[in-house]
Each structure stands twice: as C-alpha cells, then as structure tokens.
Amino acid sequence: MRHFDWRSLVVSSMMIGALAAKAEPRPQYGGVLHIAMRAAPMSLDPADLDQANKAQADSFARRSLTMLMFDTLVTNNENLRVQPSLATSWQASPGNQRWQFRIRRGVKFHDGTPLSPEIAAASLRAANPAWNVLADADSVVIESASSGPELLAELALPRNAIVKRNPDSTPSGTGPFHVVDWQPGKKLALAAEENCWRGRPFLDAIEIEMGKSFRDQMTALELGKADLVEVAPEQTHRVSQEGRRLASSMPMELLALLFTRDAASPEEKLLREALALSVERGSIRSVLLQGAGQATASILPNWMSGYGFVFPTDADLPRARHAREQVRTIPTWTVAYDGSDPVARLLAERIALNGKDAGLLLQPTAATSDLRLVRIPLASPDPWIALAAVATLAGVPAGKGQGGSVEDLYASEQSFLATQRVIPLFHLPASYAAAATLKDWALRPDGTWTLADAWLGIGKP
C-alpha cells in the first residue's frame, strides 16, 4: 500500500496560503478618501435633519455622513438587527413605558470630554423635545406615557446620535472621524480619530464635496478625483454594464406625488382618484427609470411590510375616466419637480400625459404647485417609524400607535392612503459606485454606507 506523505501536504498548504496572502493584501493604514454627494447640508448637527427644510433635507448620504462623526446609543448591524453602541445594555419595564440604557465607560468626545449620562440625556432631549429623558447614575432613562416598543429602532436613527453641543454651537461627537474643515454646503474634511473607542479607522482622512450633480459625481469618479459617488437609479444599469463597482440597497426611497393640502370637496377626491388610476408605472419604470426600483401603490415597500403586493399598480384608464366624468369643472393642477434632478422633469411630464389621457389637466413646473413629485428616503427599516415619518411629512396623523400587528400596520397604511394626500409611484434603492482602490466599504440594506473598515489599495481587486 502506498504511504501518504503528510510533509508534502504541509508544504503545499503553506504555498497555497502564501499565494492567497499575496492575492489578498491585508488592510493598510493611510490615505485620503474622496467622496461626492448631492446633498449640501448647512449644519452638521444630527438633530437638524429635516425633510421639510431643503437646506437640511434628509438623505442617505447625509445619514452616512452623520455616522462618520457621531454614534447612537444603539445601532443596526448589516442585518438591520439592533446591537449595542454607546449603550452597552438596556432593559424595559413591563409595558415598555420606561427604558434604561447603561452608558459605555471610557468613551470621549472629539474635544476630550468624557461621555456621561447627563450629556447623552441632554442630546436626546434636544433632538426629541417631547421625550422625557433623564440621567440616572450610569444610565439614561427614557419614560413615556404610552407603550414605546419601537424605541430601540428610533434610537438607532442618525438624527438621535449623541452630540455634545458646545457654547459656540459646534457639535462634537464620538465617531471614528472628527472635523478639521467645514465649509457649509460645500466641503467637509474629516481626520481619523486616533483614540476612537471603536479603534482607529484605517483611513487617515475623508474629504467630501457637496452639492454635486449625479453627472459631476460620475465624471469625478472616471477622472480619479472621487472614490465613492452616488448613482442615479436610472443610471445603475448602464454603470453596471460598464463594469464599475456598484452597490445598491434595498428599496428604501419612496418616489411619490404629494398634494400640498387636503381635498376640498368630493369632486376633488374623484379627480385625485382618477390621477392615481391613470399613471402607467410599468412604462415609466421601463423607459425613464431604465428598469430601476419597483412600481408601487403603497407607502411601505413589500420587503418591509410583507403586504405591499396587494396594492394594485397597473393603470386603469376606464376607471380613471369614469371618475373624471363625474366632475363638471376640471382645474389645472401644477406639478412641481426638483430642477436639479435630471429625470424629475421627464417623470412629471409623463405623469401629466397620463393624466391627460384620463381627461385631467396637469402642468409641470419648478415653482410652487398644487402637488409635488418628491423623493422620500424612508426614515427607518422599521415599518411603523417609516410610515409615521411619511405621514408627518404629508401633514397626516400617523394613525394607530406603533408596535401593533401586521394587520394593524396594514389598517394604518390604508387609513393614510385614504386621505389622498400621497400617490405612491415607485420604491427605489440607494446606489453607489466606488473606485477599484476602495476596499472593504459596505452599503447597508437601509441605504447608508459604513467606512469603519474601509481602506485604500493601489490597484484593481
């Protein structure tokens, strides 16, 4: 019988290991990462995130930017499950009306101030004036008059990051990077925090150019002037075909028509119903969005609620015309769109043509209007929080309290849609393209990116 030579196996294994190590270089420290983004925030304070304020409008890039500098008490991992961050543990009283969060020791803000329960409580009160938040020994306590089962998901939102607000109004955080240069709305330069409680990041610095169009961002990537850029939904197919490194989140953005006021009469309700029935989502998705996203007639995406598919998305022109024919006088509605969005005008014009087929009169405009074509980044992967945030934006009561069953969630969304303040059109993912030299960055399912383990290499992967 032939004997097995284990020594040859050891040598072969060592050679394979050496080749693998050579093929997959280890992360290295150093380098400056260049990022471009459309948003042009005028403040770095997480509590200033406001969907209704264009200068501080919420966006996935804005949320990601916040988490480079600040930390929350709890955070979501890559599977969107809550895990500890600045709070090491927590417990809720029966009924979820009182929550206690034990604060992590040894954490310091970028200005050297130790993290304390008092600072954390003050930060949360500033972001949520309606909350009853207090410091208790080594913990933060949050009390509510009603059950708050969604509190953990709320605390994971970037807007609830813990901030030390200095007398000069500059915010200081505990995140992996600190501010070295801030030109509001234009540029932000960050440097690695050497003593970050999570460990020093690999990157030495990050420079972010703001207010850049999708086209300018892609040009910067092609010229090697940017390492990470946003990609418009309608461009993802082309970018992927070009062989670029592309990453997309779950559908986390709602593209919808938002009316600026309630319907003033039964006749106006019929006209809004006719408009909702006239939109040809299928052809719009195929032609204008180049197959990106998912057509929808619901506020929440199906992956989040589990029932989004029950809302019909196909146009029904006979029903739309029937509703329209019950109204004698047809007003001309103006439809506003974002002039900086290259596809928004085309979308508004196509919707106007669809409405015309049903006998409606719509005029696209970039000025004030009766209704707006809006992109709404859903506030959270938690369906109750996401639904409540869209309702608040639309000026509609959120309905039944959070934390109910799927049936309760469905009933709440139906009640919201019955107000006819919003006509959902599409759910879109957040997409990014990265240079070949950017290694180990991650795009979460909720559309935010993390650079905690990112590093810069010198060649193609």
C-alpha positions as CSV (number, residue, x, y, z in Angstrom):
1,M,0.0,0.0,0.0
2,R,1.3,3.5,-0.9
3,H,2.0,5.6,2.1
4,F,0.6,9.2,2.3
5,D,3.3,11.9,2.5
6,W,1.9,14.4,5.0
7,R,5.0,16.5,4.7
8,S,4.1,17.2,1.0
9,L,0.6,18.3,2.1
10,V,2.1,20.7,4.7
11,V,4.4,22.3,2.1
12,S,1.6,22.5,-0.5
13,S,-0.7,24.1,2.1
14,M,2.0,26.7,3.0
15,M,2.5,27.5,-0.6
16,I,-1.3,28.0,-1.2
17,G,-1.5,30.1,2.0
18,A,1.3,32.3,0.8
19,L,-0.3,32.7,-2.6
20,A,-3.6,33.6,-1.0
21,A,-2.0,36.1,1.2
22,K,-0.3,37.7,-1.8
23,A,-3.5,37.7,-3.8
24,E,-5.5,39.3,-0.9
25,P,-3.4,42.0,0.7
26,R,-4.1,43.0,4.2
27,P,-5.8,46.3,5.1
28,Q,-3.3,49.1,5.4
29,Y,-3.5,52.4,7.2
30,G,-3.3,55.8,5.5
31,G,-4.7,57.6,2.5
32,V,-7.4,60.2,1.9
33,L,-10.8,59.0,0.7
34,H,-12.7,61.4,-1.6
35,I,-16.5,61.3,-1.6
36,A,-19.0,63.3,-3.7
37,M,-22.7,63.8,-2.8
38,R,-25.7,65.8,-4.0
39,A,-26.8,66.9,-0.6
40,A,-25.5,70.3,0.6
41,P,-26.2,70.5,4.3
42,M,-25.7,73.8,6.1
43,S,-25.3,72.1,9.5
44,L,-23.6,69.0,10.9
45,D,-25.8,68.7,13.9
46,P,-27.8,65.4,13.5
47,A,-30.8,66.9,15.2
48,D,-31.1,69.4,12.3
49,L,-32.1,66.7,9.8
50,D,-35.5,67.9,8.5
51,Q,-37.2,66.6,5.4
52,A,-39.2,69.7,5.0
53,N,-36.2,72.0,5.0
54,K,-34.4,71.8,1.7
55,A,-31.1,73.0,3.1
56,Q,-31.2,70.3,5.8
57,A,-33.2,67.7,3.9
58,D,-32.7,64.1,4.9
59,S,-30.8,61.8,2.5
60,F,-28.9,58.5,2.7
61,A,-25.6,60.3,2.1
62,R,-26.5,62.8,4.9
63,R,-27.2,60.0,7.3
64,S,-24.0,58.2,6.4
65,L,-22.1,61.4,6.9
66,T,-23.5,61.8,10.4
67,M,-22.4,58.3,11.4
68,L,-18.8,59.1,10.5
69,M,-18.7,61.7,13.2
70,F,-21.3,60.6,15.8
71,D,-22.6,57.5,17.5
72,T,-26.0,56.4,18.7
73,L,-26.9,54.6,21.9
74,V,-27.7,51.5,19.8
75,T,-27.1,50.8,16.1
76,N,-28.3,48.4,13.4
77,N,-25.9,45.8,12.1
78,E,-25.7,44.6,8.5
79,N,-28.8,42.5,9.0
80,L,-30.7,45.5,10.5
81,R,-30.7,44.0,13.9
82,V,-30.2,46.3,16.9
83,Q,-26.9,46.0,18.7
84,P,-25.1,48.0,21.4
85,S,-23.1,51.1,20.7
86,L,-22.7,53.9,23.2
87,A,-25.1,51.9,25.4
88,T,-23.7,48.6,26.5
89,S,-27.1,47.2,27.6
90,W,-30.7,48.2,28.2
91,Q,-33.9,47.0,29.8
92,A,-37.5,47.9,29.5
93,S,-40.2,47.9,32.2
94,P,-43.4,45.9,31.6
95,G,-45.5,47.8,29.1
96,N,-42.3,49.4,27.5
97,Q,-43.1,52.8,29.1
98,R,-39.7,53.1,30.9
99,W,-36.4,52.2,29.3
100,Q,-33.0,52.3,30.9
101,F,-29.7,52.4,28.9
102,R,-26.4,51.8,30.6
103,I,-23.8,54.1,29.1
104,R,-20.4,52.7,27.9
105,R,-17.5,53.8,30.0
106,G,-14.2,55.2,28.7
107,V,-15.7,57.0,25.7
108,K,-14.6,60.5,24.9
109,F,-15.9,63.2,22.6
110,H,-13.6,64.6,20.0
111,D,-12.9,67.6,22.2
112,G,-11.7,65.3,25.0
113,T,-14.8,65.5,27.2
114,P,-15.8,62.1,28.7
115,L,-19.2,60.7,27.6
116,S,-21.6,60.9,30.5
117,P,-25.3,60.1,31.1
118,E,-26.0,63.8,31.5
119,I,-24.6,64.7,28.1
120,A,-26.4,61.8,26.4
121,A,-29.7,62.7,28.0
122,A,-29.3,66.4,27.0
123,S,-28.6,65.4,23.5
124,L,-31.7,63.2,23.2
125,R,-33.9,65.9,24.7
126,A,-32.6,68.4,22.2
127,A,-33.5,66.1,19.3
128,N,-36.8,65.0,20.8
129,P,-38.4,67.8,22.9
130,A,-41.5,65.6,23.6
131,W,-39.4,62.9,25.2
132,N,-38.9,62.6,29.0
133,V,-35.2,61.8,29.2
134,L,-33.1,61.9,32.4
135,A,-29.7,60.8,33.7
136,D,-29.7,58.2,36.4
137,A,-26.3,57.2,37.9
138,D,-24.5,55.4,35.0
139,S,-27.6,55.2,32.8
140,V,-30.0,57.2,30.6
141,V,-33.7,56.7,31.3
142,I,-36.4,57.4,28.8
143,E,-40.0,57.5,30.0
144,S,-43.3,57.7,28.1
145,A,-46.9,57.9,28.9
146,S,-47.7,55.2,26.4
147,S,-46.1,52.0,25.2
148,G,-42.9,52.5,23.1
149,P,-41.9,49.2,21.6
150,E,-40.2,51.0,18.6
151,L,-37.9,53.0,20.8
152,L,-34.8,50.9,20.0
153,A,-35.3,51.5,16.3
154,E,-35.9,55.2,17.0
155,L,-32.6,55.4,18.9
156,A,-30.7,53.8,16.0
157,L,-31.7,56.7,13.7
158,P,-28.8,59.0,12.8
159,R,-30.9,62.0,14.0
160,N,-30.7,60.6,17.5
161,A,-26.9,60.4,17.5
162,I,-25.3,61.6,20.8
163,V,-23.9,65.1,20.5
164,K,-22.0,67.4,22.8
165,R,-23.2,70.9,21.8
166,N,-20.5,73.4,22.7
167,P,-21.2,77.0,23.7
168,D,-20.2,78.2,20.2
169,S,-22.9,75.8,18.8
170,T,-20.3,73.5,17.2
171,P,-21.3,69.8,17.7
172,S,-18.7,67.3,19.0
173,G,-19.1,63.5,18.5
174,T,-17.6,60.2,19.5
175,G,-17.4,58.7,16.0
176,P,-14.3,57.4,14.1
177,F,-13.6,60.8,12.4
178,H,-13.5,64.4,13.6
179,V,-13.9,67.7,11.7
180,V,-10.9,69.6,10.5
181,D,-12.5,71.8,7.9
182,W,-16.2,72.6,7.4
183,Q,-17.5,74.9,4.6
184,P,-21.3,74.7,5.0
185,G,-23.0,73.3,1.9
186,K,-19.7,73.0,0.0
187,K,-17.0,70.9,1.6
188,L,-16.2,68.8,4.7
189,A,-12.8,67.5,5.7
190,L,-12.5,64.8,8.3
191,A,-9.5,63.2,10.0
192,A,-9.2,59.8,11.8
193,E,-9.9,59.9,15.5
194,E,-6.8,58.3,17.0
195,N,-8.4,57.4,20.3
196,C,-11.8,56.4,19.0
197,W,-13.4,53.9,21.4
198,R,-14.1,51.6,18.4
199,G,-10.5,51.7,17.3
200,R,-8.7,53.9,14.8
201,P,-10.1,53.7,11.3
202,F,-7.7,52.6,8.5
203,L,-8.2,55.8,6.5
204,D,-6.2,58.9,7.6
205,A,-8.8,61.4,6.2
206,I,-12.0,61.8,4.3
207,E,-12.8,64.8,2.0
208,I,-16.5,65.3,1.0
209,E,-17.5,67.5,-1.9
210,M,-21.2,68.6,-1.6
211,G,-23.8,69.8,-3.9
212,K,-22.5,67.8,-6.8
213,S,-24.9,66.5,-9.5
214,F,-25.0,62.8,-10.4
215,R,-23.3,63.7,-13.7
216,D,-20.5,65.6,-12.0
217,Q,-20.0,62.8,-9.5
218,M,-19.6,60.2,-12.2
219,T,-17.2,62.4,-14.0
220,A,-15.1,62.8,-10.9
221,L,-15.1,59.0,-10.4
222,E,-14.0,58.5,-14.0
223,L,-11.2,61.0,-13.7
224,G,-10.0,59.6,-10.4
225,K,-11.0,62.6,-8.4
226,A,-13.5,60.7,-6.3
227,D,-13.5,57.3,-4.8
228,L,-17.2,57.0,-3.8
229,V,-20.1,58.6,-5.6
230,E,-23.9,58.3,-5.7
231,V,-25.6,56.8,-8.8
232,A,-29.0,57.9,-10.0
233,P,-31.5,55.0,-10.1
234,E,-32.0,55.3,-13.9
235,Q,-28.2,55.1,-14.4
236,T,-27.5,51.9,-12.4
237,H,-28.0,49.5,-15.3
238,R,-25.6,51.5,-17.5
239,V,-23.0,51.8,-14.8
240,S,-23.2,48.1,-14.1
241,Q,-22.7,47.3,-17.7
242,E,-19.6,49.4,-17.8
243,G,-18.1,47.1,-15.3
244,R,-17.9,49.6,-12.4
245,R,-18.1,48.5,-8.8
246,L,-21.8,49.2,-8.0
247,A,-23.7,48.6,-4.8
248,S,-27.4,49.1,-4.2
249,S,-29.5,48.9,-1.0
250,M,-33.0,47.5,-0.5
251,P,-35.7,49.8,-2.0
252,M,-35.6,52.5,0.7
253,E,-36.8,55.6,-1.1
254,L,-40.4,56.4,-2.0
255,L,-41.0,58.3,-5.2
256,A,-44.5,59.8,-5.0
257,L,-46.9,62.6,-5.8
258,L,-47.6,64.7,-2.7
259,F,-50.5,67.0,-2.5
260,T,-49.9,70.2,-0.6
261,R,-53.4,70.2,1.1
262,D,-56.4,68.0,1.8
263,A,-59.0,67.6,-0.9
264,A,-61.5,70.4,-0.6
265,S,-64.6,68.6,-2.0
266,P,-65.9,65.2,-3.1
267,E,-65.3,66.2,-6.6
268,E,-61.6,66.9,-5.9
269,K,-61.4,63.5,-4.3
270,L,-62.7,61.9,-7.5
271,L,-60.1,63.8,-9.5
272,R,-57.3,62.6,-7.3
273,E,-58.6,59.0,-7.6
274,A,-58.6,59.5,-11.4
275,L,-55.0,60.7,-11.3
276,A,-53.8,57.7,-9.2
277,L,-55.5,55.3,-11.7
278,S,-54.1,57.0,-14.8
279,V,-50.4,56.6,-14.0
280,E,-48.7,54.0,-16.2
281,R,-46.0,52.9,-13.7
282,G,-44.8,50.0,-15.8
283,S,-43.9,52.0,-18.9
284,I,-42.4,54.8,-16.7
285,R,-40.2,52.3,-14.9
286,S,-39.1,50.6,-18.2
287,V,-38.3,53.8,-20.1
288,L,-37.5,56.6,-17.7
289,L,-36.1,54.7,-14.8
290,Q,-34.4,52.1,-17.0
291,G,-35.8,49.2,-15.0
292,A,-34.7,50.5,-11.6
293,G,-36.8,50.1,-8.5
294,Q,-40.2,48.7,-8.0
295,A,-43.6,50.1,-9.1
296,T,-45.8,50.6,-6.0
297,A,-49.1,51.8,-4.8
298,S,-48.2,51.5,-1.1
299,I,-46.1,53.7,1.2
300,L,-44.1,50.9,2.5
301,P,-42.0,48.5,0.3
302,N,-43.1,44.9,0.3
303,W,-39.8,43.7,1.9
304,M,-40.6,45.9,4.9
305,S,-44.3,45.3,5.4
306,G,-44.9,41.9,3.7
307,Y,-48.2,43.1,2.1
308,G,-47.1,45.7,-0.4
309,F,-48.0,43.4,-3.3
310,V,-51.8,43.6,-2.5
311,F,-52.0,47.2,-3.7
312,P,-52.6,47.2,-7.5
313,T,-50.1,49.2,-9.5
314,D,-51.4,48.8,-13.1
315,A,-53.1,51.8,-14.7
316,D,-56.9,51.5,-15.1
317,L,-57.8,54.2,-17.7
318,P,-61.5,53.3,-17.9
319,R,-62.0,53.7,-14.2
320,A,-59.9,56.9,-14.2
321,R,-62.1,58.3,-17.0
322,H,-65.3,57.3,-15.2
323,A,-64.2,59.1,-12.0
324,R,-63.2,62.2,-14.1
325,E,-66.6,62.2,-15.9
326,Q,-68.4,62.7,-12.6
327,V,-66.8,66.1,-12.2
328,R,-68.0,69.1,-14.3
329,T,-65.2,71.6,-13.9
330,I,-61.7,70.4,-14.3
331,P,-59.0,72.6,-12.7
332,T,-55.4,72.8,-13.9
333,W,-53.1,71.3,-11.4
334,T,-49.4,72.4,-11.3
335,V,-46.9,69.6,-10.6
336,A,-43.6,70.7,-9.1
337,Y,-40.4,68.8,-9.6
338,D,-36.8,69.1,-8.4
339,G,-35.0,71.0,-11.1
340,S,-31.7,69.6,-10.0
341,D,-32.9,66.0,-10.6
342,P,-32.2,65.2,-14.3
343,V,-35.1,62.7,-14.6
344,A,-37.7,64.6,-12.5
345,R,-38.9,66.8,-15.3
346,L,-39.4,63.8,-17.6
347,L,-41.3,62.0,-14.9
348,A,-43.5,65.0,-14.2
349,E,-44.2,65.4,-18.0
350,R,-45.0,61.7,-18.4
351,I,-47.4,61.8,-15.4
352,A,-49.1,64.9,-17.0
353,L,-49.6,63.0,-20.2
354,N,-51.1,60.0,-18.4
355,G,-53.4,62.4,-16.6
356,K,-54.4,64.0,-19.9
357,D,-55.4,60.6,-21.2
358,A,-57.9,60.4,-18.4
359,G,-59.2,64.0,-19.0
360,L,-57.1,65.7,-16.4
361,L,-55.1,68.9,-16.7
362,L,-51.6,68.9,-15.2
363,Q,-48.8,71.4,-15.8
364,P,-45.3,70.5,-14.7
365,T,-43.4,73.4,-13.1
366,A,-40.3,74.1,-11.0
367,A,-42.2,76.7,-8.9
368,T,-44.9,76.5,-6.2
369,S,-47.7,74.0,-7.0
370,D,-50.8,72.0,-6.1
371,L,-48.8,68.8,-5.8
372,R,-45.1,67.8,-5.9
373,L,-43.1,65.0,-7.3
374,V,-41.0,64.0,-4.3
375,R,-38.3,61.5,-3.3
376,I,-38.7,60.5,0.3
377,P,-35.9,58.5,2.0
378,L,-37.8,56.2,4.3
379,A,-36.8,57.1,7.8
380,S,-36.1,53.6,9.1
381,P,-36.3,49.9,8.2
382,D,-38.9,49.7,11.0
383,P,-42.2,49.9,9.1
384,W,-44.0,51.8,11.9
385,I,-41.4,54.5,12.1
386,A,-41.1,54.8,8.3
387,L,-44.9,55.1,7.9
388,A,-45.2,57.7,10.6
389,A,-42.4,59.8,9.1
390,V,-44.1,59.9,5.7
391,A,-47.4,60.7,7.3
392,T,-45.8,63.6,9.2
393,L,-44.3,64.9,6.0
394,A,-47.7,64.8,4.3
395,G,-49.4,66.5,7.2
396,V,-51.4,63.5,8.1
397,P,-51.9,62.0,11.6
398,A,-49.9,58.8,11.9
399,G,-52.9,56.8,13.0
400,K,-52.8,53.9,15.4
401,G,-49.8,53.8,17.7
402,Q,-46.6,52.0,16.8
403,G,-45.9,48.4,17.7
404,G,-49.1,46.7,16.6
405,S,-49.6,43.6,14.5
406,V,-49.2,43.4,10.7
407,E,-52.9,43.8,10.5
408,D,-52.7,47.0,12.5
409,L,-49.9,48.3,10.2
410,Y,-52.0,47.5,7.1
411,A,-55.0,49.2,8.5
412,S,-52.9,52.3,9.4
413,E,-51.4,52.5,5.9
414,Q,-54.8,52.1,4.3
415,S,-56.1,54.9,6.5
416,F,-53.2,57.1,5.4
417,L,-53.8,56.4,1.7
418,A,-57.5,57.1,2.1
419,T,-56.6,60.7,2.8
420,Q,-55.4,61.0,-0.8
421,R,-52.5,63.3,0.3
422,V,-50.0,60.9,-1.3
423,I,-50.0,58.8,-4.5
424,P,-47.1,56.3,-4.3
425,L,-45.3,55.6,-7.5
426,F,-42.0,53.7,-7.0
427,H,-39.7,52.3,-4.4
428,L,-36.1,52.9,-5.3
429,P,-32.8,51.7,-3.9
430,A,-29.8,53.9,-2.9
431,S,-26.9,53.1,-5.2
432,Y,-23.2,54.0,-5.1
433,A,-20.2,53.4,-7.4
434,A,-16.7,53.0,-5.9
435,A,-13.2,53.2,-7.3
436,A,-11.3,49.9,-7.6
437,T,-8.9,51.2,-4.9
438,L,-11.6,51.4,-2.2
439,K,-11.6,48.2,-0.2
440,D,-13.9,46.8,2.4
441,W,-16.5,49.5,2.5
442,A,-20.1,48.4,3.0
443,L,-23.5,49.6,1.9
444,R,-26.2,48.6,4.4
445,P,-29.7,47.4,3.3
446,D,-31.1,50.7,4.6
447,G,-29.1,52.8,2.2
448,T,-26.3,54.0,4.5
449,W,-22.7,53.2,4.0
450,T,-20.1,52.5,6.5
451,L,-16.4,53.1,6.3
452,A,-15.3,51.7,9.6
453,D,-13.2,49.0,8.0
454,A,-12.5,50.7,4.6
455,W,-9.0,51.3,3.3
456,L,-7.3,52.3,0.1
457,G,-5.4,49.9,-2.0
458,I,-3.2,50.6,-5.1
459,G,-4.8,48.5,-7.8
460,K,-7.7,46.6,-9.1
461,P,-9.2,43.9,-6.8
